[in-house]
Amino acid sequence: MGGVLAAVDLGSSSHEVISSAGVVAAVLNKPLVAMHVVADSYLRSAPRRFREVWQPELDPLFTKVGEALAELARKKLELLVPAGTELRLPRGNPIQEVAAEAKNHSLVVLASEGRTPLERIARGGVSRYLMHRGERPVLSISPDIPLERIKRVGVAVDDSSAALAALRAAEQLAAAAGAELFAFHLISTGPRSCCIPQYLPPEALQEADLDSRAEAALRQSLGYEGPLVVARGEEIEGLLDLSREHQIDLLAVGSKARSSHWTRIGRNVVGLLYAAELPLLVVPEASRL
C-alpha cells in the first residue's frame, strides 16, 4: 500500500491539510503525496456547450489556457509542500480523480470543508463521496485545528464490526506514534436513545452495575484490554465531551462500508463531521490502515 494522500483544493485550508498529513505520514513511516485536481470540465466541454457559435480557431487557445492553469496549480502546490513530497496534478473531475488515487494509498487527508455546518454540507462532496465508498480511511481536518501531534488517540467503540475496524486502526496509529489510546463508549437507557447496550440482556438495563457489565461485555466482544471509558451520554455531544476531557488529538470512528447510502456512514459519523473540533479519522469496516 502507498503513502498518505493529502488532497487539496489550493484554498485556505490546504496548508493545514498538508501539514496534518505530514504528521501522520511521519508516524506511519510512509511517504507523503500531495494532490490537486485541475478541474477542466468547462474548458473541455466548451465546443459542445457553445457549438452554435464555436470557432475552430479557438481550440489552440483553450488548450493553452488549460496548460497554463495546470502549471499555476503545480507552482502553488510546490509552495505548500515540504521538499521531497510527491505531487499529483491530474486534470478532470475532482471527486473521481481523488477517489481513483485514494485506492493506491493507506489513508486520505481532506479538509472538513468550511467552518459552519452549512458550509460543510455544501462543500464537503469529496469527503462524503470517499467515505460512502468505504475503501480507505479518511482523516478530516478542520482548517482551524490541524493535527500537530499524536500524543493521545481516542476511538469510539461499540459491539459492531465497524467499531472493531476503528479500534484496530487507532491501536496501530497509537502504537506507531507512541501515543496513549483511549476507547470511548456511551450508554443510555431511554426509549429513544441512540446508545442502548443491546449486547446485554434486557433485564441488565435496570441493574445498578450496568456500566461495569457493559464494559466487561464490550471488552470481551472487542478483545480489548486498554483504557476504556464507559460514560452515560448521547451521540455526538458525548463523544466530543469525552475527547475534550481526555485532551484527545485525534478521534477515530468506524463506519459501515457495505450498507445503504445513508447508514453507510451513519448519523453519528455525519454529525461528527459537521461538529467535531478535532481531527476525525473515519475508518470503514472493510478497510485497514
N, C-alpha and C positions, 0 to 999 in steps of 0.2 A: 504494500500500500504506500502511496505517495506521502507528501508532506501536509502542512497545514495551509489551507487556501483562504486568503483574505480577499473577498470580492467587494469592490468599492465602486461608487459612482462618481468619484472625484469631487464630491460635495464636502460640506463642513465636517462630517463625521469620519471622513476617510482616514485621517491621521490616527484617530482613536482605534479604529478597526485594525489597521495595520500594526500599530504598537501592541495591541492586545493579542493579536495573532502571533506576534513575535515572542511574547511571553510564553504562550502555550507551546510554540514550536521548540523553544529552548528547553522547556521542561520535558517534552516528549522526545527530544533529540531528533527532530525531524526538520526537513528544510521548509523555509517559508516561501510561499508562492503568492504573489500579488496579481490580481486580475481586474481588468476593467474592460467592459464590452462597449465598443463604439457602435451605438445603435444607429445604423444607417438605413433603416427601412424606408424612411421618407425619400431619401436620395434614390434608392434603388427602384422605388415604385413610381418615381416621377414620370417616366414615359407613359406609363399606364394611367396614372392619375390625371395627367394633362394631355391625353392623347389627341384631343381636338386641336390643341394649339402647340403641341410639341414640335420642336425643331431639331432635326438630327444633329446639327452642328453643336448642340448643347451637350451631347454625350461626353466629349472630352473634358468639358468644364466641370460637369458633375463628378466625373471620375477623379479629377484633380482635387476638387473640394473634399471628397471622401478621403483621399490620401492625406490631405493637409490636416483634417480632423484627427485621423489616426496618429499622425506624427505629433500633434499637440498633446494628445492623450498620453502618448509614450513619455514625452518630456515631463508632463505633470506627474505621472506615476513615478518616474525616476526621482523626482524631488521628494516624494513622500516615503520611499522605502529605504531601508538600510542597504549598505553596499553588499553585493553578493546575492541579493534577493532575485529569484527567478520571476520573470514577468510574463503575463499572458494578456494579449490585446487583440482578441478576435473581433470581427465585425459581424453584427447580426442582431438577433433578439436577445436582450439581456437574460431573461428568465431561462430560455432554452440553452444558451451558451453556458451559463453558470451551472445549471443542472447537469449538463453533459460533462463539464470539467470536474464537478464535485465527485463524480464516480471514481476519479483517479486519486483521491486524497482521503486522508484519515478523518478530517474534520474541516468544516467550513465556518468561517467567521464573517458575520454580517452586522451591519448597523441595525439597531432596533427601529430605525426609520422614523424619526420625529420625536418631539418632546411632549406630546399630548396623545391621549388615546385616539383622538380623531385623526391626527397626523399619521399615527402608526397604522391605523386601519386603511387609510387612503394610500400610503406609500409602501406598505410592507409586503408587496406582492411577491418579491423574490424569496423572502424569508418563509412566508406561508407556503409557497409552492414547494420549496425544498423539504419543509417539514412534513407536508402531506405526502410527498413521495416516499418518505420513510427509508431512505437509503443510507444517509450519512448523519452523524451527529452535527447539530448546528449550534454554534455559540453566538448568542445575540448580545450585542454591545450597545449600551446607552451612550450617546455622544457626551453626556455629562459625567459618566462614571466608567472610564475604561478599566480594563483589567491590568493592574500594575504589578500584582504579585499573586502568588498562590500559596498562602500560608494556612488557610482554613477553607476546606471544601465542604459544602452541605449537599445533601441529597434527600429528596422527598421519596418516601417509600410507603408501600402498602403490600398486599399479598399478590400483586399482579406480575405478569411476565415483563411488562414494560418497566415497572419499578425495579425488577431484578436487573434488567439491562442498564438502567441508570446507575444502580448501585455498583455494578461491576466497572462501569466506565469511571465513576467517581473514585473507586478504590485504586484503579490503575493510575489516574491522574494524581491523586494524593500521594501515592507511593513514589511516583516519579519525581514529584516536587518536594518530597519530604514534608508534606503538609499534614495537618490534623484533619480527620474526617468525622463529620457528624451526620448521622441519619436522623431525619425528622419524620414523625408520624402523628397525624392528627386523628382524634377520635371524638365522636359526639353521638348522642343517642336520640336526638329529636326526630319527630316523624318525617320532616323534610330535610334532614341533614345530609350533607354530602359524605360524611365520614363515619357512618355506622360500621362497626367492625363485624362484617358479615362472615369473617373467617372463624368467629366464635359461635357457639350455640346460643339461641335466643335468650335462654334463661340467664346466661352470663352477663347480659347487658344491665341487669339490675344489681349485680354483685358489687360490694364495696371495693373489692380488689380488681375492678375492671381494667384499670390502667396496667397493672402488673401482669394480668393474664393476657392482655393484648400484646404486651411487649414479649412475653415468652412465646406466644404463638407466632408472632412475626419473626422473631429470631430463628425459630425452627424452620419456618417457611423459606426464609431467605438464606439460611446458613450463614448468618452474620453475627459476629461476637464483639464488634467495636461499639463505640459510643452511639446509643440510640435514645433520642429524646421523644417520649410519648407525651403529648400535650392535648388538652381539650381545646378545640377550635374548629373553625370552618374555613375551608378552601384557601383562597389567595391570601387573605389578611393574616391567617395563622402562620402560613409558611414564611411570609415576609417578616412577621414579628419575630419568629424564631431565628431567622437569618440575621436580623439586626442584633438580637440579644446575644448571639454567639459570634458576632463580628465575622460573618462569612464573606469570603472574597468572591466565591462563585457558587451558584446553586444549580445542581443537576436535577432534572426531572425526566421521567420516562414518558414516551408517547406510543400509542398504538399504531403500528405500521401496516396492519392488514385489516383495518376496519373501515367503516364508512367515512365519507369525506369530512363529516362534522366531528365524529367521535375519534377519528384517527389521531388527532392531537388532543382532543378533549377540552372541555370547558375550562378546567383549571389551568392547563398549559396556555391556552389562548389568553385567558385573563392575566396570567403572569407575564406574558409577552408585552401586554399593554401597561402593566402596573409595576413591574419589577424595577427596583432601584439599584440592582447589582447585575453583573453578567449572568446570563441564564444559558445553561447548556441543555439542549433538548436532545435526548437520546432515544431514537426509535427502537422498539423492542427487537427488531430483526437486525440491527446494526451492531458493530463493535468499534470501539475507539481505536 
